[in-house]
Every structure is written in structure tokens, then in C-alpha cells.
């Protein structure tokens, strides 16, 4: 595994043969990702599980912006069935994270356990069918609002990251596509796609510090 380390990276910096400049305000992490994919295809090597520890990139205009940090993966993992208590609802994409954060606080009061954010239906221009859940040791009763559920066992495309969920999701989807992996989905519906919070949001309130494990169930899971 190759470890790309730069804290921070500056526009114009050279990184072991990676692109030397970031033009037109493109973010350096995106440029490096494209460079890795291109060289992996040319060399016939699997460089996708590269460990990015990119804390900050600098735009061409010199403005520092935060970028995603990939902690582990992408990779295929096998997961057991997990029981949970959850609150499921639909909400527009804009404002979804505020809804998620409120539900994390609500579910966190139900006891110990890992919290997660599950996306059942993704429609960036319409309602998002989402659920926030708390993993519990076994089947457990809820109430009229908090309902029991199950994260199904199977094989998942997975990666762990810190900061910038949209970029991490994009990276995992591209990795699955490039490796010919079929996701367990139909149209905008996903059999099981969720982000597990490895950092407990109840004790660490700074979202940019959260380590998150993104999992998408594979069709052959």
C-alpha cells in the first residue's frame, strides 16, 4: 500500500510524480485520485486501496480548503446481520444533514451502541428516504416512532473516511464501477447503503473529526 502524506499540500507541489499543479481551482485530492486511476489502468496494478492522508489542499488562488481523508479501503468486506432501532423518514436533500444530526441526538438517548445513517432511496432532486439507527445486541422493541430493523448480512463495498461524505461516496462508487462490482440496488433504491459512525457523535461534536465507515451491499452479497 502506498501512503500519500501531505499536511498541507500546496498548489505547485510535486508528489512522487503526481500532477505538479492544480489549475482552475481544481482540488488537489481530485487531481491525485484521477492520476492514480490512470496509472493503475496503464500499469495493470490495483492502486485503489491507496491510503490518502490528505488533510488540506490549496486552490490555485491560494485559498486553503478541507478535503476528504480515506482511512481504510476501498475494499470488500463481509458483514453479519445487525439489529437496530431506527427512525425512518423522507426529507429533501437540502437540509438532510440537519435532520440527520437531530435524529442522531434523539437515537443516542436510547442507550449505548454504534449510530448510523442509512439511505434507502437517493434522489438529489426530490425526497431522500433516510433512516438513522442505533445498533443493538439483538431484537428489541421500539415505539410508534422508533422502530426495530435489521442491516442484512452480506458482502459490502466499504471504506472508512474522515470529512466530506459526498467525495467519499463518489470515490467508493467509482471504485466499485472500475472493479465491475454490481451493487444491490434498483433505480434509486438501495438494499443496504449506510454510514456507520465509528466516532461516537455523542462524545465528539465536531463533525470534521468523525471517522465514518461507508458500506454499500453488493448484489452477490
C-alpha positions as CSV (number, residue, x, y, z in Angstrom):
1,X,0.0,0.0,0.0
2,X,1.3,3.4,-0.9
3,X,1.0,6.2,1.7
4,X,0.4,9.6,0.3
5,X,1.2,12.1,3.1
6,X,0.9,15.8,2.8
7,X,-0.2,18.2,5.5
8,X,-0.9,20.6,3.9
9,X,-0.3,20.2,0.2
10,X,0.3,23.4,-1.7
11,X,-0.5,24.2,-5.3
12,X,2.6,23.6,-7.4
13,X,3.9,20.8,-5.1
14,X,5.2,17.6,-6.6
15,X,4.1,14.3,-5.0
16,X,6.0,11.3,-6.3
17,X,5.2,12.0,-9.9
18,X,1.7,13.1,-9.3
19,X,0.4,16.3,-11.1
20,X,2.5,19.3,-10.1
21,X,-0.2,21.9,-10.3
22,X,-3.8,22.5,-9.6
23,X,-5.3,24.6,-12.3
24,X,-8.6,26.5,-12.5
25,X,-9.3,26.0,-8.8
26,X,-9.5,22.1,-9.0
27,X,-8.9,20.4,-5.7
28,X,-5.7,18.6,-5.4
29,X,-7.3,15.4,-4.0
30,X,-9.4,15.1,-7.1
31,X,-6.4,15.5,-9.4
32,X,-4.4,12.9,-7.5
33,X,-7.3,10.5,-7.5
34,X,-7.6,10.8,-11.3
35,X,-3.8,10.4,-11.6
36,X,-3.9,7.2,-9.5
37,X,-6.7,5.7,-11.5
38,X,-5.0,6.5,-14.8
39,X,-1.7,4.9,-13.7
40,X,-3.4,1.9,-12.3
41,X,-5.0,1.2,-15.7
42,X,-1.8,1.7,-17.5
43,X,0.3,-0.4,-15.3
44,X,-2.3,-3.1,-14.7
45,X,-1.9,-2.7,-10.9
46,X,-4.6,-2.3,-8.3
47,X,-3.8,1.0,-6.6
48,X,-7.3,1.7,-5.5
49,X,-6.7,0.8,-1.8
50,X,-4.2,3.7,-1.6
51,X,-4.3,5.3,1.8
52,X,-4.9,9.1,1.3
53,X,-3.9,11.2,4.3
54,X,-4.6,14.5,2.7
55,X,-5.6,17.0,5.3
56,X,-5.8,20.1,3.2
57,X,-5.4,21.1,-0.4
58,X,-4.8,24.6,-1.7
59,X,-6.7,26.1,-4.6
60,X,-4.8,27.9,-7.3
61,X,-5.9,31.2,-5.8
62,X,-4.2,30.2,-2.5
63,X,-7.3,29.5,-0.5
64,X,-7.0,26.5,1.8
65,X,-9.9,24.1,1.8
66,X,-10.5,20.9,3.7
67,X,-10.6,17.6,1.8
68,X,-11.6,14.0,2.4
69,X,-9.2,11.7,4.3
70,X,-9.5,8.0,3.4
71,X,-8.5,5.9,6.5
72,X,-9.2,2.4,5.1
73,X,-10.2,0.9,1.9
74,X,-11.9,0.8,-0.6
75,X,-12.3,-2.9,-0.1
76,X,-14.9,-5.7,0.0
77,X,-15.9,-6.8,3.5
78,X,-18.3,-9.5,4.8
79,X,-20.7,-8.3,7.5
80,X,-23.1,-10.2,9.8
81,X,-26.7,-9.3,10.3
82,X,-27.1,-6.4,12.7
83,X,-30.2,-5.5,14.7
84,X,-31.1,-1.9,15.3
85,X,-33.6,0.7,16.4
86,X,-34.2,3.4,13.9
87,X,-36.3,6.4,12.8
88,X,-37.1,6.4,9.1
89,X,-38.4,9.4,7.2
90,X,-38.3,11.3,3.9
91,X,-36.7,14.7,3.6
92,X,-35.3,16.9,0.8
93,X,-31.6,16.5,0.1
94,X,-31.0,20.1,1.0
95,X,-31.2,20.2,4.8
96,X,-30.9,16.4,5.1
97,X,-27.8,16.6,7.3
98,X,-29.5,18.9,9.8
99,X,-32.3,16.3,10.1
100,X,-29.8,13.5,10.4
101,X,-28.0,15.4,13.3
102,X,-31.2,15.9,15.2
103,X,-32.1,12.2,14.8
104,X,-28.6,11.2,16.0
105,X,-29.2,13.1,19.2
106,X,-32.6,11.5,19.6
107,X,-31.5,7.9,19.0
108,X,-28.4,8.4,21.1
109,X,-30.6,8.7,24.1
110,X,-31.8,5.1,23.6
111,X,-28.6,3.6,25.1
112,X,-25.1,2.5,24.0
113,X,-24.3,1.3,20.6
114,X,-23.0,2.4,17.2
115,X,-25.1,5.0,15.4
116,X,-25.5,5.0,11.7
117,X,-27.2,6.9,8.8
118,X,-28.9,4.7,6.2
119,X,-30.0,5.8,2.8
120,X,-32.9,3.7,1.4
121,X,-33.7,5.9,-1.7
122,X,-31.4,8.6,-3.0
123,X,-33.0,11.4,-5.1
124,X,-30.9,14.6,-5.1
125,X,-33.7,16.5,-6.7
126,X,-36.6,15.0,-4.7
127,X,-37.3,13.3,-1.4
128,X,-34.5,11.3,0.3
129,X,-35.7,8.2,2.0
130,X,-33.3,8.0,5.0
131,X,-33.0,6.4,8.4
132,X,-30.9,7.0,11.5
133,X,-30.3,3.9,13.6
134,X,-28.7,2.6,16.8
135,X,-27.2,-0.9,16.6
136,X,-28.4,-3.1,19.5
137,X,-27.3,-6.6,20.6
138,X,-30.4,-8.3,19.4
139,X,-34.1,-7.8,18.6
140,X,-35.6,-5.1,20.7
141,X,-39.0,-3.3,20.9
142,X,-39.3,0.3,19.9
143,X,-42.3,2.6,20.0
144,X,-44.5,4.4,17.5
145,X,-41.6,6.5,16.3
146,X,-38.5,4.3,16.9
147,X,-38.9,1.0,15.1
148,X,-36.8,-2.2,15.1
149,X,-34.9,-3.1,11.9
150,X,-32.0,-5.2,10.5
151,X,-28.9,-4.4,8.5
152,X,-28.6,-7.5,6.3
153,X,-25.6,-9.8,6.3
154,X,-23.6,-10.0,3.1
155,X,-20.7,-8.6,1.1
156,X,-20.2,-4.9,1.1
157,X,-18.1,-2.4,-0.7
158,X,-16.6,-0.4,2.1
159,X,-14.3,2.4,3.0
160,X,-13.6,4.5,6.1
161,X,-13.1,8.2,5.9
162,X,-12.9,11.5,7.8
163,X,-14.7,14.6,6.5
164,X,-16.6,15.2,3.2
165,X,-19.1,12.4,2.8
166,X,-20.0,13.3,-0.8
167,X,-16.4,12.8,-2.0
168,X,-16.0,9.6,-0.1
169,X,-19.3,8.3,-1.6
170,X,-18.1,9.3,-5.0
171,X,-14.8,7.5,-4.6
172,X,-16.4,4.3,-3.4
173,X,-19.0,4.2,-6.2
174,X,-16.2,4.8,-8.8
175,X,-14.1,2.1,-7.2
176,X,-17.0,-0.4,-7.4
177,X,-17.7,0.5,-11.0
178,X,-14.0,0.2,-12.0
179,X,-13.8,-3.2,-10.4
180,X,-17.0,-4.5,-12.1
181,X,-18.9,-4.8,-8.8
182,X,-22.7,-4.8,-9.0
183,X,-24.4,-3.0,-6.2
184,X,-27.6,-4.4,-4.6
185,X,-29.9,-1.7,-5.9
186,X,-32.7,-0.9,-8.3
187,X,-33.1,2.6,-9.7
188,X,-32.5,4.9,-6.8
189,X,-33.3,2.3,-4.2
190,X,-30.5,0.6,-2.3
191,X,-30.9,-2.8,-0.5
192,X,-28.5,-1.5,2.2
193,X,-26.3,1.6,2.0
194,X,-25.3,3.2,5.2
195,X,-22.6,5.2,7.1
196,X,-21.6,3.8,10.5
197,X,-20.2,6.4,12.9
198,X,-17.0,4.8,14.3
199,X,-16.5,8.1,16.2
200,X,-19.4,8.5,18.7
201,X,-21.3,11.7,17.8
202,X,-22.5,11.8,21.4
203,X,-19.0,12.5,22.7
204,X,-17.3,14.2,19.7
205,X,-19.5,17.1,18.5
206,X,-17.1,18.3,15.8
207,X,-18.3,16.6,12.6
208,X,-15.0,17.1,10.8
209,X,-13.4,14.8,13.3
210,X,-15.8,11.9,12.8
211,X,-14.4,8.7,11.4
212,X,-17.2,7.1,9.3
213,X,-17.4,3.7,7.7
214,X,-19.4,3.8,4.4
215,X,-20.9,0.5,3.3
216,X,-22.9,-0.5,0.2
217,X,-24.2,-4.0,-0.1
218,X,-23.2,-5.9,-3.3
219,X,-25.6,-7.7,-5.5
220,X,-23.9,-11.1,-4.9
221,X,-23.9,-10.4,-1.1
